[in-house]
Amino acid sequence: MSRDEVDRTLARLRDEKERISTALLELEVHQGYQLLEGAALDGETLRVQSEVRAGMASLWGLFDLYGRALGAAEDLRARHPKPGQAQLTELTRLLAGPSVELPVTEVPLERRTLLSVPSGEKLTLRAAVERMTPLYEEVAQAVAALDTVWSALLSRLAEVEAERRAAEDLLHSLGGAEPELDRLRAELDAVAALVRGDPMALARGDRADTGRLDVIRTGLAEVRRGLEEAERVRDGFADRLRGVAAVLDLLRGTEAEARRLRDEVLAKIASPVLPDLPDMSASLADRLAAVGRPGQGAAAARGGGWTDLAARVADLEKAANGALERARETAGVIRGLLDRREELRGRLEAYRVKAARLGHAEDAELARIYDRARGMLWTSPCDLRKATVTLSEYQQAINARAKGTNR
């Protein structure tokens, strides 16, 4: 090389060295690399850690040897502002020749002789960079893959642990025990140990498998909702019981109304098809008495039974509201038979007025049908089916006469 070529090459290699150094330092401060450092790992993640450490050691080792060779060239050039042929030859060897000597490695047994001396491999600066490049890519890819998986798992783990703490705080406030929370806590501890000790065991390709954490989180959320309901029961226990009692009062009134309507229907309607009478108020009142007996709230507080009590109150509220709805439906069905009679009465009178308006007030046949229908509808018990048929006959007769009048 000429002096200018040496100087241009030195400038290029200094820039190259700076860029390599920056890349290696950035890799070491990468979050995935930092996660590996100092972590007590096992399984697949331990293997990744070992490979990354070995790869980084090789990279820094090669880079150090690369820097030494480049440094030797820089020192030689600095000592000789006007290098002669000997110095240029040496600079050429350092910058373009095999100036990077790798550590001596043990010669394989099959290549040894009795007097053989192990010797190290020598590389050019360019060959050293070419050897560092795939090493760097392998380490960077391993670190990036680990970071993707581990970060996702740690993020989801933090969410699940927050859900667990929320449930634990509620349980502490309520007192007592929650077996399902204990089971989920043990399951979470096992998965958390795996996340922190061998996250790659939970990798599916280049993505994290958060399935187990998701199942635990769903279970914890369900437990938390149950505990929140228990807390609401505890805080509004008396009001909840008064609410159920009010619904039962309405239920008793509706059941009594259904019985009264049934008796009236049996007296006024012939052969009615009636639904079974609602009769739930007594049994629900017994359940309310059991839940609301004196000292029940205090016993729940002492024994940690607010969760169970919450479930019982919620079931009782649901049962009471459902019974009231069904009782109202039954009363409506029974009342419908009486309403049907009143509807038929109204229609009969409307048809009579229509007949008179058409000039058939003295029509003997119409009067005979009318009297027969009226006798059915105003006689107890009333045969609704026959009354409906007779009313239809009366309507048809009036319509026939109306058509005749129109013609």
C-alpha positions as CSV (number, residue, x, y, z in Angstrom):
1,M,0.0,0.0,0.0
2,S,1.0,3.6,-0.6
3,R,1.0,6.0,2.3
4,D,-2.4,7.5,1.1
5,E,-3.9,4.0,0.8
6,V,-2.7,3.2,4.3
7,D,-4.2,6.4,5.7
8,R,-7.6,5.8,3.9
9,T,-7.7,2.2,5.1
10,L,-6.9,3.3,8.7
11,A,-9.7,5.9,8.6
12,R,-12.2,3.3,7.2
13,L,-11.2,0.7,9.8
14,R,-11.4,3.2,12.7
15,D,-15.0,3.9,11.6
16,E,-15.7,0.2,11.3
17,K,-14.3,-0.5,14.7
18,E,-16.5,2.3,16.2
19,R,-19.6,0.9,14.6
20,I,-18.9,-2.7,15.8
21,S,-18.2,-1.5,19.3
22,T,-21.5,0.5,19.3
23,A,-23.5,-2.5,18.0
24,L,-22.0,-4.8,20.7
25,L,-22.7,-2.3,23.5
26,E,-26.2,-1.8,22.3
27,L,-26.8,-5.5,22.3
28,E,-25.6,-5.7,25.9
29,V,-28.0,-3.1,27.1
30,H,-30.9,-4.6,25.2
31,Q,-33.8,-5.5,27.5
32,G,-33.7,-9.1,26.4
33,Y,-30.0,-9.4,27.1
34,Q,-30.4,-7.7,30.5
35,L,-33.2,-10.2,31.4
36,L,-30.7,-13.0,30.8
37,E,-28.0,-11.5,32.9
38,G,-28.0,-12.5,36.5
39,A,-31.2,-14.6,36.1
40,A,-31.3,-18.1,37.7
41,L,-32.6,-20.1,34.7
42,D,-33.1,-23.7,33.7
43,G,-34.4,-25.7,30.9
44,E,-34.6,-24.3,27.4
45,T,-34.0,-20.8,28.6
46,L,-30.8,-21.8,30.4
47,R,-29.6,-23.3,27.0
48,V,-30.3,-19.9,25.3
49,Q,-28.5,-18.1,28.1
50,S,-25.4,-20.3,27.7
51,E,-25.4,-19.9,23.9
52,V,-25.8,-16.1,24.2
53,R,-23.0,-15.8,26.8
54,A,-20.7,-18.0,24.7
55,G,-21.6,-16.0,21.6
56,M,-20.9,-12.7,23.3
57,A,-17.7,-13.9,24.7
58,S,-16.5,-15.0,21.2
59,L,-17.7,-11.6,19.8
60,W,-15.8,-9.6,22.4
61,G,-12.8,-11.8,22.0
62,L,-12.6,-11.4,18.3
63,F,-13.3,-7.7,18.6
64,D,-10.4,-7.4,21.1
65,L,-8.0,-9.2,18.7
66,Y,-9.3,-7.1,15.8
67,G,-8.7,-3.9,17.9
68,R,-5.2,-5.0,18.8
69,A,-4.2,-5.6,15.2
70,L,-5.7,-2.2,14.2
71,G,-4.0,-0.6,17.2
72,A,-0.7,-2.0,16.2
73,A,-1.1,-0.5,12.7
74,E,-2.1,2.9,14.2
75,D,0.9,2.9,16.5
76,L,3.3,2.1,13.6
77,R,1.8,4.8,11.5
78,A,2.0,7.3,14.3
79,R,5.7,6.6,14.9
80,H,6.5,7.1,11.2
81,P,5.0,10.3,9.7
82,K,6.9,9.5,6.5
83,P,6.9,5.7,6.4
84,G,9.5,3.9,4.3
85,Q,9.1,0.8,2.3
86,A,9.6,-1.5,5.3
87,Q,7.0,0.3,7.3
88,L,4.5,0.3,4.4
89,T,5.1,-3.4,4.0
90,E,4.4,-4.0,7.7
91,L,1.3,-1.7,7.6
92,T,0.0,-3.6,4.5
93,R,0.4,-6.9,6.4
94,L,-1.4,-5.5,9.5
95,L,-4.2,-3.9,7.5
96,A,-4.8,-6.4,4.8
97,G,-2.8,-9.6,5.8
98,P,-3.4,-12.3,8.4
99,S,-2.7,-10.0,11.4
100,V,-5.5,-11.2,13.7
101,E,-4.1,-14.3,15.6
102,L,-6.8,-16.3,17.3
103,P,-6.1,-18.1,20.6
104,V,-4.3,-21.4,20.4
105,T,-6.7,-24.2,20.2
106,E,-6.1,-27.9,21.0
107,V,-5.2,-29.9,17.9
108,P,-7.6,-32.8,17.5
109,L,-6.1,-36.2,18.5
110,E,-6.2,-37.6,14.9
111,R,-4.0,-34.6,13.7
112,R,-1.4,-34.8,16.4
113,T,2.2,-36.1,16.1
114,L,4.6,-36.8,18.8
115,L,6.4,-33.4,18.4
116,S,3.4,-31.3,17.2
117,V,2.9,-27.9,18.7
118,P,-0.6,-26.5,18.6
119,S,-0.8,-23.2,16.7
120,G,-3.5,-20.6,16.5
121,E,-5.5,-19.6,13.4
122,K,-4.7,-16.2,11.7
123,L,-7.2,-14.0,10.1
124,T,-7.2,-10.7,8.2
125,L,-9.2,-7.8,9.7
126,R,-11.8,-8.4,7.0
127,A,-12.1,-12.1,7.8
128,A,-12.4,-11.3,11.5
129,V,-15.4,-9.0,10.7
130,E,-16.9,-11.7,8.5
131,R,-16.6,-14.2,11.3
132,M,-18.1,-11.8,13.9
133,T,-21.1,-11.0,11.6
134,P,-23.0,-14.3,11.8
135,L,-22.1,-14.6,15.5
136,Y,-23.6,-11.2,16.1
137,E,-26.8,-12.1,14.1
138,E,-27.3,-15.4,16.0
139,V,-26.9,-13.7,19.4
140,A,-29.1,-10.7,18.4
141,Q,-31.9,-13.1,17.0
142,A,-31.8,-15.2,20.2
143,V,-31.9,-12.1,22.4
144,A,-34.8,-10.6,20.4
145,A,-36.8,-13.9,20.4
146,L,-36.3,-14.2,24.2
147,D,-37.3,-10.6,24.7
148,T,-40.5,-11.0,22.7
149,V,-41.6,-14.1,24.6
150,W,-40.4,-13.1,28.1
151,S,-41.8,-9.6,27.9
152,A,-45.2,-10.8,26.9
153,L,-45.2,-13.4,29.6
154,L,-44.0,-11.0,32.3
155,S,-46.6,-8.4,31.2
156,R,-49.5,-11.0,31.4
157,L,-48.1,-12.4,34.7
158,A,-48.2,-8.8,36.2
159,E,-51.9,-8.5,35.2
160,V,-52.7,-11.9,36.7
161,E,-50.9,-11.2,39.9
162,A,-52.7,-7.8,40.1
163,E,-56.0,-9.8,39.8
164,R,-54.9,-12.2,42.5
165,R,-54.0,-9.3,44.9
166,A,-57.4,-7.7,44.3
167,A,-59.1,-11.0,45.3
168,E,-56.8,-11.5,48.3
169,D,-57.5,-7.9,49.5
170,L,-61.3,-8.6,49.3
171,L,-60.9,-11.9,51.1
172,H,-58.9,-10.2,53.8
173,S,-61.6,-7.6,54.2
174,L,-64.3,-10.3,54.4
175,G,-62.4,-12.8,56.5
176,G,-62.6,-16.5,56.2
177,A,-61.2,-18.8,53.4
178,E,-61.9,-19.3,49.7
179,P,-60.8,-22.7,48.5
180,E,-60.9,-21.8,44.8
181,L,-58.6,-18.8,45.5
182,D,-56.2,-21.1,47.2
183,R,-56.2,-23.4,44.3
184,L,-55.7,-20.7,41.7
185,R,-52.9,-19.1,43.9
186,A,-51.0,-22.4,43.9
187,E,-51.4,-22.7,40.1
188,L,-50.3,-19.2,39.6
189,D,-47.2,-19.7,41.8
190,A,-46.2,-22.7,39.6
191,V,-46.7,-20.8,36.3
192,A,-44.9,-17.7,37.7
193,A,-41.9,-19.9,38.6
194,L,-41.8,-21.2,35.0
195,V,-42.2,-17.7,33.6
196,R,-39.3,-16.4,35.6
197,G,-37.1,-19.5,35.4
198,D,-37.7,-20.9,32.0
199,P,-39.9,-18.7,29.9
200,M,-38.9,-20.3,26.6
201,A,-40.7,-23.4,27.8
202,L,-43.9,-21.4,27.2
203,A,-42.9,-20.3,23.7
204,R,-44.7,-21.4,20.7
205,G,-42.5,-20.5,17.8
206,D,-41.5,-16.9,18.2
207,R,-44.6,-16.1,20.3
208,A,-45.5,-16.5,24.0
209,D,-48.1,-19.0,24.9
210,T,-50.1,-17.2,27.7
211,G,-52.9,-19.8,27.7
212,R,-52.3,-21.1,31.3
213,L,-52.0,-17.5,32.6
214,D,-55.2,-16.6,30.8
215,V,-57.1,-19.4,32.4
216,I,-55.9,-18.5,35.8
217,R,-56.8,-14.9,35.2
218,T,-60.3,-15.8,34.2
219,G,-60.7,-17.9,37.3
220,L,-59.4,-15.2,39.6
221,A,-61.7,-12.6,38.0
222,E,-64.7,-14.9,38.7
223,V,-63.5,-15.4,42.3
224,R,-63.1,-11.6,42.7
225,R,-66.6,-11.0,41.4
226,G,-68.0,-13.5,43.9
227,L,-66.1,-11.7,46.7
228,E,-67.3,-8.3,45.5
229,E,-70.9,-9.7,45.6
230,A,-70.2,-10.9,49.1
231,E,-68.9,-7.5,50.1
232,R,-72.1,-5.9,48.7
233,V,-74.2,-8.4,50.7
234,R,-72.2,-7.6,53.8
235,D,-72.5,-3.8,53.3
236,G,-76.2,-3.9,52.4
237,F,-77.3,-7.1,54.2
238,A,-80.4,-5.6,55.9
239,D,-81.5,-3.7,52.8
240,R,-81.2,-6.8,50.6
241,L,-83.3,-8.8,53.1
242,R,-85.9,-6.0,53.2
243,G,-86.0,-6.0,49.4
244,V,-86.7,-9.7,49.3
245,A,-89.4,-9.3,52.0
246,A,-91.1,-6.7,49.9
247,V,-91.1,-9.0,46.8
248,L,-92.6,-11.8,49.0
249,D,-95.3,-9.4,50.1
250,L,-96.2,-8.7,46.5
251,L,-96.0,-12.5,45.8
252,R,-98.4,-13.3,48.6
253,G,-100.8,-10.7,47.3
254,T,-100.6,-12.0,43.7
255,E,-101.1,-15.6,44.9
256,A,-104.2,-14.5,46.8
257,E,-105.5,-12.7,43.8
258,A,-104.9,-15.8,41.6
259,R,-106.9,-17.9,44.1
260,R,-109.7,-15.3,44.2
261,L,-109.8,-15.2,40.4
262,R,-109.8,-19.0,40.2
263,D,-112.8,-19.2,42.5
264,E,-114.6,-16.6,40.4
265,V,-113.8,-18.4,37.2
266,L,-115.0,-21.7,38.5
267,A,-118.3,-20.1,39.5
268,K,-118.8,-18.1,36.3
269,I,-117.1,-20.1,33.5
270,A,-118.1,-23.6,32.5
271,S,-115.4,-26.3,32.4
272,P,-112.5,-23.9,32.4
273,V,-108.9,-25.1,31.7
274,L,-106.9,-23.5,34.5
275,P,-103.2,-23.4,35.3
276,D,-101.9,-24.6,38.6
277,L,-102.2,-22.0,41.3
278,P,-98.9,-20.3,42.3
279,D,-97.8,-21.4,45.8
280,M,-94.2,-20.4,46.4
281,S,-94.5,-17.6,49.0
282,A,-94.5,-19.9,52.1
283,S,-91.3,-21.8,51.1
284,L,-89.5,-18.6,50.1
285,A,-90.5,-17.0,53.4
286,D,-88.9,-19.9,55.2
287,R,-85.7,-19.4,53.2
288,L,-85.7,-15.7,54.0
289,A,-86.2,-16.5,57.6
290,A,-83.2,-18.8,57.6
291,V,-81.0,-16.3,55.9
292,G,-82.1,-13.4,58.0
293,R,-82.4,-15.0,61.4
294,P,-80.8,-13.0,64.2
295,G,-77.0,-13.2,64.3
296,Q,-76.6,-14.6,60.8
297,G,-74.6,-11.6,59.6
298,A,-72.3,-11.8,62.7
299,A,-71.9,-15.5,62.2
300,A,-70.9,-15.0,58.6
301,A,-68.3,-12.4,59.7
302,R,-66.8,-14.7,62.3
303,G,-66.8,-17.7,60.1
304,G,-65.9,-16.1,56.8
305,G,-69.3,-17.1,55.4
306,W,-70.1,-13.9,53.6
307,T,-69.4,-15.5,50.3
308,D,-71.8,-18.3,51.0
309,L,-74.3,-15.9,52.4
310,A,-74.0,-13.7,49.3
311,A,-74.8,-16.7,47.1
312,R,-77.8,-17.6,49.2
313,V,-79.2,-14.1,49.1
314,A,-78.6,-13.8,45.4
315,D,-80.4,-17.1,44.8
316,L,-83.2,-16.1,47.1
317,E,-83.6,-12.7,45.2
318,K,-83.7,-14.6,41.9
319,A,-86.2,-17.1,43.1
320,A,-88.5,-14.5,44.7
321,N,-88.5,-12.3,41.5
322,G,-89.0,-15.4,39.3
323,A,-91.9,-16.6,41.5
324,L,-93.6,-13.2,41.4
325,E,-93.3,-13.0,37.6
326,R,-94.8,-16.5,37.2
327,A,-97.6,-15.8,39.7
328,R,-98.5,-12.6,37.8
329,E,-98.5,-14.6,34.5
330,T,-100.8,-17.3,36.1
331,A,-103.2,-14.7,37.5
332,G,-103.3,-13.0,34.1
333,V,-104.2,-16.3,32.4
334,I,-107.0,-17.0,34.9
335,R,-108.2,-13.4,34.6
336,G,-108.2,-13.8,30.8
337,L,-111.2,-16.2,31.0
338,L,-113.3,-13.5,32.7
339,D,-112.0,-10.9,30.3
340,R,-113.0,-13.1,27.4
341,R,-116.6,-13.2,28.7
342,E,-116.7,-9.4,29.1
343,E,-115.3,-9.1,25.6
344,L,-118.0,-11.3,24.2
345,R,-120.7,-9.4,26.1
346,G,-119.4,-6.1,24.6
347,R,-119.3,-7.5,21.1
348,L,-122.9,-8.9,21.5
349,E,-124.2,-5.4,22.4
350,A,-122.3,-3.8,19.6
351,Y,-123.8,-6.2,17.1
352,R,-127.3,-5.5,18.5
353,V,-126.8,-1.8,17.9
354,K,-125.6,-2.5,14.4
355,A,-128.7,-4.5,13.7
356,A,-130.9,-1.7,14.9
357,R,-129.0,0.8,12.8
358,L,-129.6,-1.3,9.7
359,G,-133.4,-1.4,10.5
360,H,-133.6,-4.9,11.9
361,A,-134.4,-4.1,15.5
362,E,-137.7,-6.1,15.1
363,D,-136.2,-9.0,13.2
364,A,-137.6,-12.1,15.0
365,E,-134.8,-14.4,13.9
366,L,-132.1,-11.9,15.0
367,A,-133.9,-11.4,18.3
368,R,-134.0,-15.1,18.9
369,I,-130.3,-15.6,18.3
370,Y,-129.5,-12.5,20.4
371,D,-131.6,-13.8,23.3
372,R,-129.9,-17.2,23.1
373,A,-126.4,-15.6,23.1
374,R,-127.3,-13.2,25.9
375,G,-128.6,-16.0,28.0
376,M,-125.3,-17.8,27.7
377,L,-123.2,-14.8,28.5
378,W,-125.2,-13.6,31.4
379,T,-125.7,-17.1,33.0
380,S,-123.2,-18.7,35.4
381,P,-121.4,-20.8,34.7
382,C,-120.9,-19.5,31.1
383,D,-119.9,-21.9,28.4
384,L,-117.5,-19.6,26.5
385,R,-117.1,-22.0,23.6
386,K,-120.8,-22.2,22.9
387,A,-121.3,-18.5,23.5
388,T,-118.5,-17.7,21.0
389,V,-120.2,-19.9,18.4
390,T,-123.6,-18.3,19.0
391,L,-122.1,-14.8,18.8
392,S,-120.5,-15.7,15.5
393,E,-123.9,-16.9,14.2
394,Y,-125.5,-13.6,15.3
395,Q,-122.7,-11.7,13.5
396,Q,-123.1,-13.6,10.3
397,A,-126.9,-13.2,10.3
398,I,-126.5,-9.4,10.7
399,N,-123.9,-9.3,7.9
400,A,-126.2,-11.3,5.6
401,R,-129.0,-8.9,6.1
402,A,-126.7,-5.9,5.6
403,K,-125.6,-7.3,2.3
404,G,-129.2,-7.8,1.3
405,T,-130.0,-4.2,2.2
406,N,-127.1,-2.9,0.2
407,R,-128.3,-4.8,-2.9
